[in-house]
Amino acid sequence: MKEDIRAIITDEAKALSHFIMSYHGYYMDLFVNGNVELTQETLPFFPAFSAPEISRKFSQDKIQDIQISVVSDRARNSKNLADAEQLQAIKAFKRDKTLREYYKFIEVSPVNYYQFAVPFFIEPKCLTCHGSKSSAPAFVREHYDKAYNYSVGDIRGILSIKIPEGKLTDKLNKTFWLLVIYDTALLVALFIFIQALLARFKQYTSRLQEQVNQQNEELLKNLSELNSYKEAIDNSAMVSKSDPEGVITYVNDKFCENIGYSREFLIGKNHSILRDPMLDSTYFKQMWETIQSKKVWNNIISGKRKDNSAFYYEATITPILDEEDNIKEYIAIRYDATEVTLQRQKIKNMYAMDSLTRIPNRNKLIIDMKLLEEPQIALFNIDGFKNINDFYGIKAGDRLLIQFANFIKTEIAYNKLFQFYRLHSDEFAILGDATLHIDEFVAVMHSYQRKIEKHYFSISVEQEASISVTLGFGMHENALVKADMALKLAQNSRSEYIVYDDSLELEKHYEENIKKANIIKQAIDNRDIISYYQPILDLKSGVIEKYETLVRMRHNGEMLSPGSFLHIAKQSRNYFKVTEIMLEEALKQLCKHHVTLSINISIEDIANGDMCHFIIQKLKESDYADRIIFEILESENIQSYEQVTYFIGEVKKYGAKIAIDDFGSGYSNFLHVLELEADFLKIDGSLIKRIHEDRQSRILVEGIVDFSNRLGMKTIAEFVEDEIILATLKEIGVDFAQGYFVGKPVPTIV
């Protein structure tokens, strides 16, 4: 009977153990072969985890009180640790490695049972998790610190089946059918489980494939972008690579094209082949120190091409590091910077060089003065240069300045004591180093002054002119400021020259100017800049419909005329604010009175971008722009007719008119008047005052009237002082009259 029971137990146990072992092997392969990744999510399906759980569930069902368990003497989980009898079985398998099953009847109180066991041997695939800990999957290393360092063939554990003796005989048949049912159910469950696992695995594989496809697309896109970047750099920059010693290992076509050498020639050569021999070696020493310290180096550097021509390039050299953080090569990207560098040098030269006369300028003078302990300066100003510009034109004036500069350069060419500069417009300077006594220095400069007056300068192909100059001298500390003070005093006093001396009290004069500038600033802040209005009579209708807006400044209860403060306002940068106040006040008056107002505007106003924008914006916002006349001072030096014509075009868009003030004074250039497209010409008062008794003045005024009529412009006569002048103007055909006989300037419009 016992033999029969043993046979039954053995057969059934074998069948059950084979099933569990097959299950164990199948799922083990899924993980070991990489089909399923071992994670916290997939751990319940892992045989080492799921087999013990399934065995425990089977045992808990109390079928014949059979206990199935997977145990080990080195269990990672304490629930899987073998008991005493199971340890005996493990030892038996370890003693005899040919043994494939273990059977023993155990007599213990209160229940005897049959112990059946089969071994789990370590196979090569088992070493993935049970070999060395360092080679185990990250998940296993993170969660277990036991059961490592097995070898193939070692006993890992056993499948233990314990069957109680007492119930076995009575319920053998029942147990058999229950086992069949159970096995069937288990198979169905396993089948469902496998199907679920396969479905999940299929989803996982699908997602993984999508990720791989997406990553491949991104990789292809990145590769495409990298190729585009490389192509862009190759088309625009010189690219080269070199080893850590500076030996060239790669150059692109742009590099060869720019340098002139072939790729075959350059490979294997040192980068020093490009070096400009004029560069200091310390420059390259600094470069090597930078890149060998694994830093990027960038700078503009000069080099030599194959044909020995020089060029400039901006180079960026980047060290490339290997896995061990060692420099394995350098990549250099160079851009041709020849044009930019030469332009910078040109600008630098322009800073110290006058572009017209090609002699040093004011900036260079200031630099050179700082190098001298006791500088001596003579300032030369060409007398009446503005008249030459007005009468002959700007090109003639420029030609005169060039010849004047060449003349002085020739005079001092063999004198190493002096240096020559152009400061601005018609003002020049000679700098000495106090080698000569000041009296000797003045004498030499005075001799140049005499030679200049005797020389004839060509201002056109057929025209020559003689000129005179006024000199101002300064020395020692603030020599340039002192010379400028002396020059202005000489000009005002019509002296040939003046040498600065403390007794002249020029500094006191400048202090007075500062005081006046402060008074003007306070007047602006306190709204003491006042508008007066002088009537303009229409000589055809006899009606007054126009007024000229004149500026006054209220100070200490008095009204000051513009001659006493306007020039100071210009020099102290308060002038533009005065113009703003006058324009704003004029627009207010136009709201109250249906008249036309003319406003004086200077070339400084027009040339100033902010001021020009302010005027145009005010016209744009006003409904009365068509009743405003802007009087441009014709006597002022117009250097940029482009700016003036732009301003005139803009204000005329809003209906404003243009008048040329003081026309006929000095050497007016009629061609310039045509360019300005004026609506009115205001004839200068110096011609009007003598028109009834001076034949030449009358002829000039008649010519201006005829000139204006032919061009569709109106004329306005200034300084009409009496009835005789008024009658003469009507006879000549002047359109409008303005002066004290017509009406004095008043603070309100009548």
Secondary structure, 3 states (H helix, E strand, C coil): CHHHHHHHHHHHHHHHHHHHHHHHHHHHHHHHCCCCCCCCCCHHHCHHHHHHHHHHHHHHCCHHHCEEEEEECCCCCHHHECCHHHHHHHHHHHHCCCCCCEEEEECCCCCCEEEEEEEEECCHHHHHHHCCHHHCCHHHHHHCCCCCCCCCCCEEEEEEEEEECHHHHHCHHHHHHHHHHHHHHHHHHHHHHHHHHHHHHHHHHHHHHHHHHHHHHHHHHHHHHHHHHHHHHHHHCEEEEECCCCEEEEECHHHHHHHCCCHHHHCCCEHHHHECCCCCHHHHHHHHHHHHCCCCEEEEEEEECCCCCEEEEEEEEEEEECCCCCEEEEEEEEEECHHHHHHHHHHHHHHHECCCCCCEEHHHHHHHHCCCCCCEEEEEEECCHHHHHHHHCHHHHHHHHHHHHHHHHHHHCCCCCCEEEEEECCEEEEEECCCCCHHHHHHHHHHHHHHHHHCEEECCCCCEEECCEEEEEEECCCHHHHHHHHHHHHHHHCCCEEECCHHHCHHHHHHHHHHHHHHHHHHHHCCCEEEEEEEEEECCCCCEEEEEEEEEEEECCEEECHHHCHHHHHHCCCHHHHHHHHHHHHHHHHHHCCCEEEEEECHHHHHCHHHHHHHHHHHHHCCCHHHEEEEEECCCCCCCHHHHHHHHHHHHCCCCEEEEEEECCCCCCHHHHHHHCCCEEEECHHHHCCCCCCHHHHHHHHHHHHHHHHHCCEEEECCCCCHHHHHHHHHHCCCEECCCCCCCCECCCC
